Amino acid sequence: MNYQSPIYTEKTQCQDCYKCIRECPVKAICVENGHAMVVSELCVSCGHCVTVCPAGAKRVRDDKGRAAQLLTLKDRVLVSLAPSFAAEFGHVSSSGLVAAIKSLGFFGVSETAIGADLVSAQIAEDLAGTQGKLLLSSACPAAVEYIKRYMSEFTPHITDRASPLLAHSRFLRQTYGEDIGIVFIGPCIAKKREADVWSSIDCAISFSDLKKWLADEGIDIKAPPRGDGPFPHESSFIPFRAAKGALYPIDGGMIASIKKYPESGGMRAMSVTGLEQIDKALRGLDAEKLEEPLFMELLACPGGCINGPACSLGEPTALRRIKLLSYAEKANDLLRERRPTMTGTLPVGTLVSIPHTDEEIRAGLRQVGKLELKDELNCGSCGYDTCHGFTAAMLEGRAEKTMCVSYMRKLAQKKANGLIRAIPSGVVICGPDLKIIECNENFARLMGPDILCMFEAKPGLEGAELEKITQMSRYFNDVMHLSGPDAVEHEFREGKKIFQVSVFSIEKGESACGVIQDVTTPQIQKDRVISQTRRVITKNLAVVQKIAYLLGENAAETEATLNSIIESFSGLDEGGQ
Amino acid sequence: METPETLLTICMGSSCFSRGNNLNVEIIKRFIEERNLQADVELQGCLCGGNCKKGPNIRINDELLQGLEPGMVFDLLEHKLRTRDA
C-alpha cells in the first residue's frame, strides 16, 4: 500500500513547455502557476510523460527504500522479475542476474512469466467455453485502467482474470507461504498501481532502480559475488523456469503463448499496442456485430513491455526484441500447475465528467480572446489538440489562460502598442540595419513637419532609414553592438532643438529602442529650470560655507600670531625694568 | 480512558520535516484513522533530536527509526504495530 501516486512532478524543474500535456494520451495534467502536475484521478500510469519530459521534471515514485526496508521486516523476500529482463539484461546470463539480485538479500528470484503462463492456461480454457463476442485481455494494468476510465462501454469485455503479476504473486504465496515479501522488478510504472492495490504484491521497482541499487552496493552484474548474501545456494529461477509466458512483453506474445494450449481452439486474435492504437481499434466498435469471437491482447506501450517507460533508452528496439525472442525460444511451451485464484482486475474509480454547455465554452473562449470561429487556431501549442479541449480544461481548473500562445502574443502586442501610442515622448524602434521597425507620432513630430507628413501617409514609418531622418542613429549602432553598452543617454542638438535621448537594446544585434524628449519644450524646460535653480542654490551655499571657513580660519590664525607678538614684547618690557 | 500502548514520536525539526516527515505525518495520521488505532497509538511531535544526518526520524516507543521515506511508512507501521499486538 502506498498513498502517493506513482508519477509526480518535481515542481522546480518544470519549465512550462506543455510537452507532457501534448503527449499525454488522456490529458491527465493540471497546470498551476506555470507548473504541470499529474492529476492522479485521471492518470493511467502509462509513464509516457516521464520519457518525454525534456526537463526531467516528471518523476517515478522511488520505492527502492521501501523494498530495502521490506528485506529487514520480512524473513523471506522474493523478487518477481518481469520477463523483459531478457531484453534489458541481455548482456548477462540469467544466473548471473539472479546471483546479483540475491546478494542484495533476497531469498530468491522468480519469473513473473510464470504468472503469465498461468494466465495463458486460464484464458485458453476460458476461450473454449466463451459465449462473449469480444474479449479484451487484462494483462496490462495501464490498458485496463485506460479502458475502464475512458472507454467504459468496453469494461464488461475485459476478461476478469488476474494480471500475470497478480497471478504470480498469489502463486508464490501459495508455494512459499503467506508471510513472504514480494518485490516486482520490471520496465513498468503501472505495476506500482497494481502493487498499491493488491495486498499480495508488496512493492514494485524498476529495472533502473535495480541497476542503481546494485551500483550503490558495489555489485557488478557481470561478476556477481557467488555465495554471498543470506540465501546463497541457487542461482537459478525458483521454483522453476517459466514457459512461453516469457513472450508476454512483446506484441503478439500473449496470443502466441495462449495458442500453445490446445484447448484454446482456433480463436481469432489480434494484438494492439499503444494507448492511441487501442483507442483507434476499439472506438465505435460494436461487439455484438462481430461475426466470430475476437480476443484482443492490449498493451499500453508501443511494441510491448520491452519498450516500457522504466527501461533503458537508446538501444534499438529491434535488438531488444531479438534478445527477448532468443531467451523465450528456449522455454517450454506449456506450464501445467495448480492455479491460485485467477480473478480480479485493477479496480478503477469511475470518472464523473460534467459536460460543459456551449455557453460556458464560448465564455471560456472569449477569455482567451477567441471571439469568432476563425480565432480558434487549434494550433496545439497549449498542449491540447483543440481550443475547445483547452477551454474545457480551463473550466475544470486544469489549465490557465497564459497557456494560450496566440492570446499571450496578442496581449503583449496590445500592451506595447498602447504604451507606444500613449507615451508623451517620441519612441522609435530600429532593426539591425538601422531601418525603423516602428515609431510613434510624437517621434515624427519631433523630427519635423516633413517626417510628420510621411508618418501620416505611412503610420509607423516601417522600413524608413533612421540615418536619413536623424543623426542620433549612431547611438543605436552603439547599443546594438554585441559588446556595446545596454543603454546610453545623450543630449544632442539638431538644428534649433536640443533632444535628450535614451537608447537601449531590446535584443542585442537585433533591435534597439530610443525614447526622445525635446529639451526645449515647456514641460522639459520647467523641469530643467527647477533642477538648474536647485543646482545654483546648492553651489552658492557651498561657496558661502567655504568663504566662511576660510575667513574664520584666517581670523583665528591672525589672532594667534598677534597674541604671540604681544606676549614676546610684554616680556621685553619686564626685563628692562 | 486507557493510556495508549504505543507512543509514536515524529520529529518535526526543520531537517526531518523537509526530508519527508511533512508527508510522513499525514501518512501516519491516515494509517491510524483507517485502522481505527486512535485508542492504541498516541502520535506526538518533537523538536530536533540531533539525529538529522540520517533523517527523517521517527520513534516508536523507545526505538529510533531513521531514513524513513514516505513510501516506507505504511509497511513499517503495519509491521511494527502488528507485531506489538501479537
HADDOCK unambig.tbl for C-alpha pairs under 7 A between the chains (distance, minus, plus):
assign (segid A and resid 1 and name CA) (segid B and resid 74 and name CA) 6.74 0.50 0.50
assign (segid A and resid 2 and name CA) (segid B and resid 71 and name CA) 6.07 0.50 0.50
assign (segid A and resid 2 and name CA) (segid B and resid 74 and name CA) 6.74 0.50 0.50
assign (segid A and resid 63 and name CA) (segid B and resid 71 and name CA) 6.37 0.50 0.50
assign (segid A and resid 65 and name CA) (segid B and resid 69 and name CA) 6.87 0.50 0.50
assign (segid A and resid 65 and name CA) (segid B and resid 72 and name CA) 6.70 0.50 0.50
assign (segid A and resid 66 and name CA) (segid B and resid 71 and name CA) 6.01 0.50 0.50
assign (segid A and resid 66 and name CA) (segid B and resid 72 and name CA) 4.61 0.50 0.50
assign (segid A and resid 73 and name CA) (segid B and resid 79 and name CA) 6.99 0.50 0.50
